[in-house]
Amino acid sequence: MSDRPLLTIAVPTYNGSRTICSMLDVLLPQIEKDVEVIISDNCSTDSTPDIIKKYVEKYPYIRTIRNETNMGADGNFLQCMRMATGKFTLLISDDDIIIEDAVKKICDYLKDYPETKLAYLDTVEFKDKYIDKEHTTRFKQKSKPVTRNIRTTDKTEFISYVGRQWGFTSSFLWNTDQCQSIPNPERFFNTYWLQSYIHIYCSKGDEAQLGLIAGPCVAAGSYGIINNYDIARIEGIFFKKMLISANKIAGYNLKQLESLWRWKICFLASRSIIKERAIGVKKTSAGTLFFILKKYPYAWLHLFPVFIIPKPVCKLILKFVRWKQGRKELSFINRTT
């Protein structure tokens, strides 16, 4: 009988002191002998290394590495993938949560369906600070709850559940051998969607077994941040390139993916523009948005009014949304990676 772990849960982190304790406090008590935990610290400059050290003292089975220099988010992600020894690998961001009891659900699924190549973990959301699964919420748009475990080879069915989470690192696990056999994954560096290209290649082939694991399993952290990049460029140009690759390489339905992309770029851009105008920063390029959406005039009908909302009104909108969500702090710019 193999001593190989069933599952590797890898945590790539950089300056994660604000959130990593909440994530580890929920995750580590769930770990059993057939689960491997790896933490890869990408040369953090805050108190993250000291925090990790304390958890290793309490949970000595954790494998850790601290990079001597920052190798970038892509390099750190790929390092986690290569360090994994489990039959399956799950990357969890240091600001998301694997919900209490979810590790057992995940492992039970993988034992039942060992031929799985890629699986989506039912995902919900929490605001600012995780309390427990009872204080999470379902996404209201482009999200379909997984209420029972599903095994499928139908990629259209798979994406119908994944929806807006396609591209979200923490919502997926994959077959480790399949991942580690991908030739030259460094070619996906600076595509901004390394993990998604891994998902695409792991699900390549008409008969690839895809999983939908009932939950909730993962809680995505929503912190009211402004992304530290141009939404139009990353979510517009590079995300769409990745979707085209998903169609060409693995046979995902392009019309389904493009519909998801159009919704996503409008949804994310409108939110980001209001936040940016409210606090006086500019990340999202109007010119790039126009370029990528020029074939979709109805999308511009959605976005154009956002650009002409006066700054004081943007501040009031943001303040009202924060109040409605029960948040005390305003938006802040996300940390760099």
Disulfide bonds with the S-S distance in Angstrom:
none
